[in-house]
């Protein structure tokens, strides 16, 4: 079987976080604009680009496995070129180049122009590739990346090493991009950054997140705006009235606390102590009606004692977070945490993670049970692949892929927001059906 070599067929694999998804969308949009074929299956590709994640041990292993799997296609498939971009590549380019001769070229994060030059053999047309994003999410939601990089020095995190210092985008550009997303059918926009709460501090003159959100809240055609990655130490009280008065910004806040023992918070270089965290979270709950809080915590950080861990559990029980993710600590070389002895045994880390998950399971179950009988707005994401009589959706308090799902009885158009009644609930899912009208309608002939 011969195939035309002149037209490259490119397949993009995006690993890791949603910030990577946006980078992959920019690459895909530019390639499509340059007349290059994007294919859905790796087997059909002559070029594969893998956008890697280098955040924690498991993600690095996954990235390496995916690269090696793809490399197999060079011997079995039509694959001519294997390109690797993203965080793992940014961090370990030298070592990887030596260890992985199967890879034709490594690019670092945001190397979009070089990737285009390499694949399309011509420079990228637009200086601002954002308007050429090819959305890889379902049509009705998208991510708006408001800055790149991070200035924080959290001792467990290597993101500043991979993505550099914070570089915020200006408000006009972001509003323009939000409008162009709306024009493409986006109803829900997730605002993301490594630390969204320091947005604009690096701009001249300085700008602030509350100013940006106020502007985005005016964007006609958007239904929902959701804020992610709000660092508790940088959370400005000026955001509270923005949330209270907003038309589109949802009462949902993703505030990663990481821990609640003041010793651990200091060791992690998080800025706020436990009392400061408690005050902030209680104030937000008091001030913002219907607010639900998502957080993430790390267990097994170097030096974490049983007492530190109990402090964390008690804090989680007291605050009753609505959504929670838990990670076991994994040492990241070149971070200041790497100078500390990783002294919590792996089985203790896992036991602590399980204890947090058990507690959260019961908190989530009780909170969801309390919603039974309520009528809520649900955004319809997709048909349920397991059951043709129902759809999958989310409440205003649930972000795609990380939060819980609503199983919706009946058929609805994806991307629509419908008011439904919650009939039943588990710890991480809700069951909803249409609100039945009292009038019985008689079906006419088809």
HELIX and SHEET records of a PDB file:
HELIX    1   1 UNK A   18  UNK A   33  1                                  16    
HELIX    2   2 UNK A   42  UNK A   44  5                                   3    
HELIX    3   3 UNK A   57  UNK A   76  1                                  20    
HELIX    4   4 UNK A   87  UNK A   99  1                                  13    
HELIX    5   5 UNK A  112  UNK A  120  1                                   9    
HELIX    6   6 UNK A  129  UNK A  132  5                                   4    
HELIX    7   7 UNK A  159  UNK A  163  1                                   5    
HELIX    8   8 UNK A  171  UNK A  183  1                                  13    
HELIX    9   9 UNK A  196  UNK A  198  5                                   3    
HELIX   10  10 UNK A  209  UNK A  216  1                                   8    
HELIX   11  11 UNK A  232  UNK A  234  5                                   3    
HELIX   12  12 UNK A  238  UNK A  245  1                                   8    
HELIX   13  13 UNK A  262  UNK A  267  1                                   6    
HELIX   14  14 UNK A  274  UNK A  287  1                                  14    
HELIX   15  15 UNK A  306  UNK A  319  1                                  14    
HELIX   16  16 UNK A  336  UNK A  339  5                                   4    
HELIX   17  17 UNK A  346  UNK A  369  1                                  24    
SHEET    1   A 5 UNK A  37  UNK A  38  0                                        
SHEET    2   A 5 UNK A   9  UNK A  14  1                                        
SHEET    3   A 5 UNK A  47  UNK A  52  1                                        
SHEET    4   A 5 UNK A  81  UNK A  86  1                                        
SHEET    5   A 5 UNK A 105  UNK A 106  1                                        
SHEET    1   B 6 UNK A 141  UNK A 145  0                                        
SHEET    2   B 6 UNK A 188  UNK A 192  1                                        
SHEET    3   B 6 UNK A 224  UNK A 227  1                                        
SHEET    4   B 6 UNK A 249  UNK A 254  1                                        
SHEET    5   B 6 UNK A 292  UNK A 299  1                                        
SHEET    6   B 6 UNK A 323  UNK A 328  1                                        
SHEET    1   C 2 UNK A 147  UNK A 148  0                                        
SHEET    2   C 2 UNK A 167  UNK A 168 -1                                        
SHEET    1   D 6 UNK A 375  UNK A 383  0                                        
SHEET    2   D 6 UNK A 390  UNK A 394 -1                                        
SHEET    3   D 6 UNK A 405  UNK A 409 -1                                        
SHEET    4   D 6 UNK A 429  UNK A 434  1                                        
SHEET    5   D 6 UNK A 417  UNK A 425 -1                                        
SHEET    6   D 6 UNK A 375  UNK A 383 -1                                        
END                                                                             
